[in-house]
């Protein structure tokens, strides 16, 4: 490996917490840099009645009025700072536990992680590798052979399994060490719920106690990164959760609009989620011709699909989703509303779990 497995495994698990999503300003939506956070946390704030602006004939704006105006983004910033520190703390603890376990077993950290992660993942079966190669033929470089592409396909198929194995191993170390985090959480205000229509392609029963509405962009790398957490949610909670997908292609992602339309054209033929998975699996192949090749690979009626895509008949539906998202504060992707409670960015499963468990607990009362 060109990178030490300890760093590689931890980086894969923690990166999503340091960069949350794609936003309208064309840059990843992130929490503040640590230096800026420290400065913000240490700076003494003015009293609420401190005048921060004057204008006209003696008109004034106080610091309290300003805070009231931006109270929601300020609360979100406090939560983001907490999440960043929490992920960083988990990373520090996990790295030290890995080092301690390796020493205990008289292994290097590389050897330990290879034994507990890499060696426990079965190699993908040859037929599965060939199936992926055949399905992707139209999107591969001209002349690419099976033998040339096989290592990349194996890495692709093994990647999520390795991440899951790493999560389980790290969690077992933390449980064995009886890890307790004492990082103070920011004060919680009243839970704010947004009214978000749960319309669009969905998974799960309509009467599920928890509905998650996701606004997403097929070209956003953070939306792709969020899939693992969302899949874990649906596997963990089953019929207790309904997932609804809504479109929010960002303007600076030039191929996201047509990709969104393509997913809805596929939905007309009952294959939205298959198209969803295919588009996120290969975000470099979102051109119109690529989309048509993907549809053919999914065995769609290509004549109907191509007509749907070329006509732009789904553009209005995409625009309606974007408008609804903007009304409830979506300015980047992915954005989730869990029974109306907003969760922004590619967050780890634990962040979804904390909200869902509270909702399910409340539903039982």
N, C-alpha and C positions, 0 to 999 in steps of 0.2 A: 504493500500500500504506500501511496505517496504521502498520506496523512496518517498520523497515529490513530488507531481505531478508537481510543478513548475520546479524542477530540472529535473524530468523525461522527461517532454515535451520539455524543452529547450535543454536538452542533445540530444534527438533524432533528433532535427532539426539542431543542430550545430556540432555534432560529425563528420559528413562527411567532414567538412571544416578543421578539425584539423588533420585528417589522410586521405590522399588522395587516396592511392591505394597500390597495391602489386607490388613490383619491383624485378628485377633480383638478388638483393643482399639478398633476403629472408626476408627482413624486410619491414614493411609498408612504402611507400613513403610518407614522411611527410615534412612539412615545418620545419625550424630550431626551436629549443626550444627557448622560449622567451629570456632567458638569453643570448644565443648565438646570437640571433638577435640584442639585445641591444648592445652587444659587437661589432658586425660587423658594426652596424649603427654608432657607436661612434668612431670607430677606424679611425685615419687619414691615408688616403691612400698615398702611395709613388707617386711622380711625374712620369708621363709616361716614362721619360727617365732614371729612376732609374734602375740600373743594378740589376737583381734578380738572375742571374746565370752566371757563367763563366766556360769555358771548352776549352780543346785543346789548340791551339796556339792563345790565346787571343780572342776567340769567346765569344760573350756575348748575353744574353737575357734580354730585358728590360721589365719593368712592363707594358708598353703600348703594347708590342708584346704579352705578356701573356694574357692581357685582350682581345685583338683582337682574340686570339685563342679560348677563352672560352666565347665570348660575348653572345652567345645564352643562355647557362645555367645561366650566370650571370643575364641576363634579366629575365629569368624564375624565378630565386630566388627572385628578386625584386618584381615580380608579386605575388609569393607565400606569401611573407611577408605582402604585402598589403592585400591579401585575408584573411590571418589569422587575421590580425588586424581588418579588416572590419567585419568578423564574430564575433570576440570577442566584438567589439563595439556594434553590433546589439544585441548580447546576454545581455550585460550590460543594454542597453536601455530598452530592452523588459522585463527583470526581474524587473526593477524599475517601468515600466508602469503597470505590473501585480500587484505589491505590492500596487501601488497607486490606481488602480481600485478596488482591494479587500477592501481597507480601505474606499473608497468612498461608497461601497455597504454594509459596515459593515459585511464583510465576511472574513474568513481566505483565504489565497491564495489557499489552497487545495479545499475549498468549491467553490471558483470562477472557478477554472479550471475544477472541476467535473461538474459544471453547464453548462459551455460553451463548454466543449469538450466531456467528457464521456457521459453525459446525452443526448447529441444531436445525438449520434450514435445509430441507430436502431440495435437491436440484429439480428445477422444473422439468416435467416430462417432455420428451422430444416432440411428441405430437402437439403439445401446447405451444412450444416454440415455433413449430412449423405453421400452426394455425395463425399465430400473430404475424409471422412473416408474410404469409399469403394475404392476410387482410390488409397489410400495410404496403403491399407492393406498389400501388399507384402513387404513394407518397414518398417512396425511397429515392435516393439519388440514382440517376440512370446507370444501369450496369451493376448495381449492388447485388451481390450474391448472398445466398443463405449463410454460407460459412463466414462471410465478412460481417453480417449483421447479427449472427447468433450471440456473440458476447454481449452486445447492447441489449438484445431482447431478454437474455438471462438476467442481466442487471435490473432491467425494468420489472420483470416478473418477481424477482427476489426482493426488491427494495422494500415494499410494504411489509412483507413477512419479517424482514430483518429489523425494521423499525418496531414492529409489535413485539418481537423477541427481546429487543433492547429495553423496551418499556417494562416488560414483565421482569426482566433480570434486575434492572435498577430499582423497581418497586420492591422486589424481594429483599434487596440489600437494605433499603430504607426501613422496611418492616422489621427485619432482623435486628437492626440497630435501634429500634424504637425511636425513630426520628420524630421530634415534635418541633414545629415551627412556632415561634413566638413573635413574628413580625406583626406589629400593630396595623390593623386595617383602618382605612379612613372611615370617618363617621358616615353611617348610612342614613340618607334622608328617606322620605316616603318613596315607595316604588312608583315610578312613572310608567304608565302604559300608553302606548300609541294605538290608535285605531287603524289597523292594517288589514285590508281585505285579503282573505286567504283564497285568492283565485289564481289558477294556473295549474300546470302539471304537478301532481302530488303523489306521495307514498303514504300509506297508513290510513286507518279508518277516519271518516269525517267526524265521528263522535269521540275521537281521542281526547283525553283530558288536557293534553298539551299540543298546541299547534305551533310549529316553527315556520315562519315565512322568511325565506332567504332571497335577498337581492344580490345578483351575481353577474359577472362579466366573463365570458369564455376566454378572453385574451389575458385576463389578469392572473399573474402567477400565484398571487396569494389566495385567489379563489380556488385554484387547483390544490394548493397546500391545505385548504380547509376541508377537503373531501375526507381525509382520514378521520378527522374529529366527527364530522357529520355521520359518516358510516358507522363509527363506534356508537354514536347516539342511537341510531336506528336499530343496531344489533342489540344494544343493551336494554332499550326500553320497549322494543317491539310495538305492539298495538296501543301502547300508552302515548305514542307520539305520532303526529301527522306532520310530514314535511312538504311544504309548498314552495315551488321554485318560481321566482319572478325575475324578469330581465332588467338589467341596469348596465348596458354597455356604455363605457366611458368614452367621451369624445376623442381622446387622444389615442385610443386603441382602434386603429383604422379598420380592422377586420372583425371587431366585436359585434357590430350591428348585424352584418349578414350572418354571422355565426348564431346570433340570437334568433334571427328569423328562421335559419335552418333547423334549429332545435324545435321550433313551433311547427314547422312543416312536417318534421318527423313525428311530432305529437299527433298530427292528424291521422297518421297511420299506426298509432299505438306504440311508437318506438322512441318516445322522448328520452327516457333514461338511458337507452342504448346509445343514442346520439350524444347525450350529455357526457357519458363516460368516454366516448370516442374523442370528442372535441377537447376535453380536459387532458386526455392522455397524450395528445399531440397538438399542443398549442401553436406549433410552428406551421401547421397545415390548415389554416383557416381561410384561405382564399376561396373564391366562389367555385373554382374548378375542383379544389381539394374537398370542399363540402359535398360536391356532387359525387366524387369518388367514394367518400365516406358513406354516403347514402347507399351507393351501389353495394359496398362491402357489407352493409347491414341488411341487404336484401329488401330494400324498400322498392316500391313502385317508382322507378326513377323518372318516368315521364311525368307523373303527378308531382313528385318532389321538385323536379327542375322547373316546372311551370310555376309552382308555388313560390320557389325561391326567386326566380327571375322576375316575376310580376311584382314583388314587393308587397304582397297581400298581407303579410304579417307585420309590416312596419308600424302600422297603427297600434297593434297590440303591444309591441315593444315600447312605443312612445307612451302608451297609457301606463305601463308598468313603471317607466322612468318617472312619470309625473307623480304617481302615487308614492313612489319611494322618496322623491324630493320633498313632498308634503310632510313626511314624518321624519325628516332629518337625515336621510341617506345622502352622503356626499362622497362616498367611497365604497369599495367592494373588497371582500364580501361584507354584507350587513345582515344580521339576523334579528328577528323579532320573535321572542319566545313568549307566547301568550301576551304579546304586545310589549314585552320588556326588551329593550334594544341591547344587542351585543355586537360590537363592531370588530371587524378584522378576523384574521385567521387564528382564532383562539384555540387553545388546547381543550381536550375533552372535559377536563375538570371544570372549566368555566361554564360550559353548557350544563354539566351535571349539577353544579351548585344551584343554578336557577331552576332546572327541571325538578330536582328533588324538592325544592321549596314549593313549587307549584303543585306537585303531586301530594305533598303533605297537606297543603291548604285545601286541596280538593276533597280530602278525606274528612275534613272537619265539618 
